[in-house]
């Protein structure tokens, strides 16, 4: 019989947005031999020296647990990160070369904004021999080192980032977050060919990944798709792929003005669309609720900016007299404020 049920877990921020996803064993049998271990980041396990191993039932595709324990509000109210740091430092005094404890300490330091201290701890773990770590732990340590370089945003550290990336590929080539963070790095520098290469690979990795590491890309998928669509405006991928990526991004988060404008820029060049907009309207009806005023106003505004005047006219014809008055007031307010992105 299995000891645990392994399920997917979705971590949510205070506003309900996705921080990341991973898998864990949170449902387990009530038996004396099965216990949580460690002061913090407790892990289910059998007694040390047990001759049998843990057996789990794989319910990743059937069960998802919603987790809010990593939300900013929880950390602020519980002072969770500082408590963890104190306890982990106590554990490391007893076992200074424990790589898992070093990873957890680095993670807690990161959570409290002490990234430089976290890097010192992570590099200490790497020096102990990353090839001897559990693959998941090694991958997460290398990812956090790469992510901290991205957050520091120092172009002179690109060689260091590439070295970490090569080390990461040697350790676990299919971990999607490695290519995700590289794509973000080059997007910040406007190197769109590199953005396309890394994000395309990250999506391929995500499609086939069956590991246990938390995935940060899952919380930023709409941005990945949007940036791949934007890369097409710089000639890096074909128009059909750009339309596909823009639609995928808007399905995840429809109130992205820049992404919608890219989609309309691309669609208005299709034969007959500038005059009829029939194909564009079919696509938009699959993304937006035309009974909602906000959705119609978003489309109208973006169509105007994209120069898709026929689409803007057709959307305006769908508005009631009262809604048209509201649109007029919004346009006047936006002109006064110099704001073209007011969707509220």
C-alpha positions as CSV (number, residue, x, y, z in Angstrom):
1,X,0.0,0.0,0.0
2,X,1.2,3.5,-0.7
3,X,2.4,5.6,2.3
4,X,1.4,9.0,0.7
5,X,-0.6,10.5,-2.1
6,X,1.5,12.8,-4.3
7,X,-0.4,15.8,-5.7
8,X,0.2,19.0,-7.6
9,X,0.4,22.2,-5.5
10,X,-0.3,25.7,-6.7
11,X,1.2,28.5,-4.7
12,X,-0.9,31.7,-4.7
13,X,0.1,35.3,-3.9
14,X,-2.1,37.6,-1.9
15,X,-4.1,38.8,-4.9
16,X,-4.6,35.3,-6.2
17,X,-1.9,35.3,-8.9
18,X,0.2,32.2,-9.3
19,X,3.6,32.3,-7.7
20,X,4.6,28.9,-8.9
21,X,3.7,25.2,-8.9
22,X,5.3,22.0,-7.7
23,X,4.4,18.5,-6.4
24,X,4.4,17.3,-2.8
25,X,3.2,14.5,-0.6
26,X,0.7,16.2,1.8
27,X,-1.8,13.4,2.2
28,X,-0.5,10.3,4.1
29,X,-1.5,7.3,6.0
30,X,-1.8,7.4,9.8
31,X,0.9,5.0,10.9
32,X,3.6,5.1,13.6
33,X,6.5,4.6,11.3
34,X,5.7,7.6,9.1
35,X,6.9,10.8,10.7
36,X,7.9,14.4,9.8
37,X,11.6,15.1,10.2
38,X,13.6,18.4,10.7
39,X,12.7,21.5,12.8
40,X,11.4,23.4,9.7
41,X,10.6,22.4,6.2
42,X,9.5,19.2,7.7
43,X,9.7,16.2,5.3
44,X,7.7,13.0,5.6
45,X,9.8,9.9,5.9
46,X,10.4,6.5,7.4
47,X,12.8,6.0,10.3
48,X,16.5,6.3,9.5
49,X,17.9,2.9,8.6
50,X,14.5,1.5,7.5
51,X,14.9,-1.4,5.0
52,X,11.9,-0.4,3.0
53,X,11.3,2.8,1.0
54,X,8.5,5.3,0.7
55,X,5.7,4.3,-1.7
56,X,3.5,7.0,-3.1
57,X,0.3,7.1,-5.2
58,X,0.7,9.5,-8.2
59,X,-2.3,11.8,-8.3
60,X,-0.6,14.8,-9.9
61,X,-3.0,14.9,-12.8
62,X,-6.1,14.3,-10.6
63,X,-5.5,16.5,-7.5
64,X,-4.2,20.1,-7.0
65,X,-3.8,21.6,-3.6
66,X,-4.0,25.4,-3.4
67,X,-1.3,26.8,-1.1
68,X,-1.0,30.3,0.3
69,X,1.7,29.8,2.8
70,X,4.3,31.6,0.7
71,X,2.2,34.7,0.1
72,X,3.7,38.0,1.2
73,X,1.0,38.7,3.8
74,X,1.7,35.3,5.5
75,X,5.4,36.0,5.7
76,X,4.8,39.5,7.1
77,X,2.2,38.4,9.8
78,X,4.1,35.4,11.0
79,X,7.7,36.6,10.6
80,X,8.2,33.2,9.1
81,X,11.4,33.9,7.2
82,X,13.3,35.2,10.3
83,X,12.1,32.3,12.5
84,X,13.3,29.9,9.8
85,X,16.7,31.6,9.6
86,X,17.2,31.3,13.3
87,X,16.3,27.6,13.4
88,X,18.3,26.7,10.4
89,X,21.4,28.4,11.7
90,X,21.0,26.3,14.9
91,X,20.8,23.1,12.8
92,X,23.8,24.1,10.8
93,X,25.9,24.5,13.9
94,X,25.3,20.8,14.5
95,X,25.7,19.8,10.9
96,X,27.6,22.5,8.9
97,X,27.9,20.5,5.7
98,X,24.3,19.5,5.3
99,X,23.4,20.7,1.8
100,X,19.7,20.5,2.4
101,X,20.0,22.8,5.4
102,X,22.1,25.2,3.4
103,X,19.5,25.3,0.6
104,X,16.7,26.0,3.1
105,X,18.8,28.7,4.8
106,X,19.5,30.3,1.4
107,X,15.8,30.1,0.6
108,X,14.8,31.8,3.8
109,X,17.4,34.6,3.4
110,X,16.1,35.1,-0.1
111,X,12.5,35.4,1.1
112,X,13.5,38.1,3.6
113,X,15.3,40.1,0.9
114,X,18.8,39.2,2.1
115,X,20.0,38.0,-1.4
116,X,23.7,38.6,-1.0
117,X,23.7,36.6,2.2
118,X,21.7,33.9,0.4
119,X,24.2,33.7,-2.4
120,X,27.0,33.1,0.1
121,X,25.1,30.2,1.5
122,X,24.2,28.8,-2.0
123,X,27.8,29.0,-3.2
124,X,28.9,27.2,0.0
125,X,26.5,24.4,-1.0
126,X,27.9,24.3,-4.5
127,X,31.5,24.1,-3.2
128,X,30.5,21.0,-1.2
129,X,29.9,19.2,-4.5
130,X,26.7,19.9,-6.4
131,X,27.1,16.7,-8.4
132,X,26.5,14.8,-5.1
133,X,23.3,16.6,-4.2
134,X,19.8,15.3,-4.8
135,X,19.1,16.6,-8.3
136,X,16.1,18.7,-7.2
137,X,18.2,20.5,-4.5
138,X,21.0,21.2,-6.9
139,X,18.7,22.6,-9.5
140,X,16.9,24.9,-7.1
141,X,20.2,26.3,-5.7
142,X,21.5,27.0,-9.3
143,X,18.2,28.6,-10.2
144,X,18.2,30.9,-7.2
145,X,21.8,32.0,-8.0
146,X,20.7,32.8,-11.5
147,X,17.6,34.5,-10.4
148,X,19.5,36.7,-8.0
149,X,21.9,37.8,-10.8
150,X,18.8,38.7,-12.9
151,X,17.4,40.7,-10.0
152,X,20.7,42.6,-9.5
153,X,20.6,43.4,-13.3
154,X,24.3,44.0,-13.7
155,X,25.3,43.5,-17.4
156,X,28.9,42.8,-16.3
157,X,27.7,39.6,-14.5
158,X,26.4,38.0,-17.8
159,X,29.4,35.7,-18.0
160,X,28.8,34.5,-14.5
161,X,25.1,33.9,-15.4
162,X,26.1,31.9,-18.5
163,X,28.6,29.8,-16.4
164,X,25.8,28.9,-13.9
165,X,23.4,28.1,-16.8
166,X,26.0,25.7,-18.3
167,X,26.5,24.1,-14.9
168,X,22.7,23.8,-14.6
169,X,22.3,22.2,-18.0
170,X,24.8,19.6,-17.0
171,X,23.0,18.9,-13.8
172,X,19.3,18.8,-15.0
173,X,19.0,19.8,-18.6
174,X,15.2,19.6,-18.8
175,X,14.4,21.9,-15.8
176,X,12.2,24.7,-17.4
177,X,13.2,27.5,-15.0
178,X,16.8,27.6,-16.2
179,X,15.8,28.7,-19.7
180,X,13.0,30.8,-18.3
181,X,15.4,33.0,-16.3
182,X,17.7,33.3,-19.3
183,X,14.9,34.5,-21.4
184,X,14.0,37.1,-18.8
185,X,17.7,38.3,-18.7
186,X,17.9,38.8,-22.5
187,X,14.4,40.3,-22.7
188,X,15.6,43.0,-20.3
189,X,18.4,43.8,-22.7
190,X,16.2,43.7,-25.9
191,X,18.1,40.8,-27.4
192,X,15.0,39.2,-29.0
193,X,16.7,36.4,-30.9
194,X,18.1,35.1,-27.6
195,X,14.7,35.6,-25.9
196,X,13.0,33.4,-28.6
197,X,15.7,30.7,-28.2
198,X,15.4,30.4,-24.4
199,X,11.7,30.9,-24.0
200,X,10.9,28.4,-26.8
201,X,13.2,25.8,-25.0
202,X,11.6,26.6,-21.7
203,X,8.2,25.8,-23.1
204,X,9.4,22.5,-24.6
205,X,11.0,21.6,-21.2
206,X,7.8,22.5,-19.4
207,X,5.7,20.3,-21.6
208,X,7.9,17.2,-20.8
209,X,9.0,18.0,-17.2
210,X,8.1,15.4,-14.7
211,X,10.4,16.4,-11.8
212,X,9.5,17.6,-8.3
213,X,11.0,21.1,-8.3
214,X,8.8,24.1,-7.9
215,X,8.3,25.9,-11.2
216,X,8.4,29.7,-11.3
217,X,7.6,29.7,-15.0
218,X,4.1,28.5,-14.3
219,X,3.4,31.9,-12.6
220,X,4.8,33.8,-15.6
221,X,3.5,31.9,-18.5
222,X,1.3,34.7,-19.8
223,X,4.4,36.9,-19.9
224,X,6.5,34.3,-21.7
225,X,3.8,34.0,-24.4
226,X,3.5,37.7,-24.7
227,X,7.2,38.3,-25.0
228,X,7.5,35.6,-27.7
229,X,4.7,37.4,-29.5
230,X,6.6,40.7,-29.1
231,X,9.7,39.0,-30.5
232,X,7.9,38.6,-33.8
233,X,7.7,42.4,-34.1
234,X,11.5,42.2,-34.1
235,X,11.6,39.6,-36.9
236,X,12.6,36.6,-34.8
237,X,9.6,34.2,-35.3
238,X,6.9,34.0,-38.0
239,X,3.6,35.8,-37.9
240,X,1.5,32.7,-37.4
241,X,3.5,31.7,-34.3
242,X,3.3,35.3,-33.0
243,X,-0.5,35.2,-33.3
244,X,-0.6,31.8,-31.6
245,X,1.5,33.1,-28.7
246,X,-0.5,36.3,-28.3
247,X,-3.7,34.4,-28.1
248,X,-2.3,31.9,-25.5
249,X,-1.1,34.8,-23.4
250,X,-4.4,36.6,-23.5
251,X,-6.2,33.4,-22.6
252,X,-4.3,33.4,-19.3
253,X,-4.6,37.2,-18.7
254,X,-6.9,39.1,-21.1
255,X,-6.3,42.6,-19.8
256,X,-2.8,42.9,-21.2
257,X,-3.0,46.0,-23.4
258,X,0.4,45.6,-25.0
259,X,-0.2,42.0,-25.9
260,X,-3.7,42.7,-27.3
261,X,-2.2,45.6,-29.4
262,X,0.4,43.2,-30.8
263,X,-2.3,40.7,-31.7
264,X,-4.4,43.4,-33.5
265,X,-1.3,44.7,-35.3
266,X,-0.7,41.2,-36.7
267,X,-4.3,40.4,-37.5
268,X,-5.2,43.7,-39.3
269,X,-2.6,42.8,-42.0
270,X,-4.4,39.6,-42.9
271,X,-6.2,39.8,-46.3
272,X,-9.6,41.5,-45.8
273,X,-9.3,42.0,-42.1
274,X,-8.7,45.8,-42.2
275,X,-12.0,46.2,-44.1
276,X,-14.1,43.4,-42.4
277,X,-12.4,42.3,-39.2
278,X,-14.6,39.2,-39.2
279,X,-11.8,36.8,-38.5
280,X,-10.5,39.1,-35.7
281,X,-13.9,39.3,-34.1
282,X,-14.2,35.5,-34.0
283,X,-10.9,35.3,-32.2
284,X,-11.7,38.1,-29.8
285,X,-15.1,36.5,-28.9
286,X,-13.2,33.5,-27.8
287,X,-11.1,35.6,-25.4
288,X,-13.4,38.3,-24.2
289,X,-17.0,38.6,-22.8
290,X,-18.8,41.0,-25.2
291,X,-21.5,41.4,-22.5
292,X,-18.9,43.2,-20.3
293,X,-18.3,46.9,-20.9
294,X,-14.7,46.6,-19.7
295,X,-13.9,44.0,-22.3
296,X,-15.4,46.0,-25.1
297,X,-13.6,49.1,-24.0
298,X,-10.3,47.3,-23.8
299,X,-10.7,46.0,-27.4
300,X,-11.8,49.4,-28.6
301,X,-8.9,51.3,-27.1
302,X,-6.3,48.8,-28.3
303,X,-7.8,48.7,-31.8
304,X,-7.5,52.5,-32.0
305,X,-3.9,52.4,-30.9
306,X,-3.1,49.6,-33.4
307,X,-4.7,51.6,-36.2
308,X,-7.4,48.9,-36.7
309,X,-10.1,51.5,-37.2
310,X,-12.7,49.2,-38.7
311,X,-12.6,46.9,-35.7
312,X,-12.8,49.9,-33.3
313,X,-15.9,51.1,-35.3
314,X,-17.5,47.7,-35.0
315,X,-16.9,47.5,-31.3
316,X,-18.4,50.9,-30.8
317,X,-21.5,49.9,-32.7
318,X,-22.0,47.2,-30.0
319,X,-22.1,49.8,-27.3
320,X,-25.4,51.1,-25.9
321,X,-26.0,54.8,-25.8
322,X,-25.1,54.9,-22.1
323,X,-21.9,52.9,-22.8
324,X,-20.9,55.3,-25.6
325,X,-21.3,58.2,-23.2
326,X,-19.0,56.4,-20.8
327,X,-16.5,55.8,-23.6
328,X,-16.5,59.4,-24.5
329,X,-15.9,60.5,-20.8
330,X,-13.0,58.0,-20.6
331,X,-11.5,59.3,-23.8
332,X,-11.7,62.9,-22.5
333,X,-10.2,61.9,-19.2
334,X,-7.4,59.9,-20.8
335,X,-6.5,62.8,-23.1
336,X,-6.4,65.1,-20.1
337,X,-4.1,62.7,-18.3
338,X,-2.1,61.6,-21.3
339,X,-3.1,58.0,-20.4
340,X,-4.0,55.5,-23.1
341,X,-4.2,52.4,-20.9
342,X,-7.1,53.1,-18.6
343,X,-9.2,50.0,-18.6
344,X,-10.9,50.6,-15.2
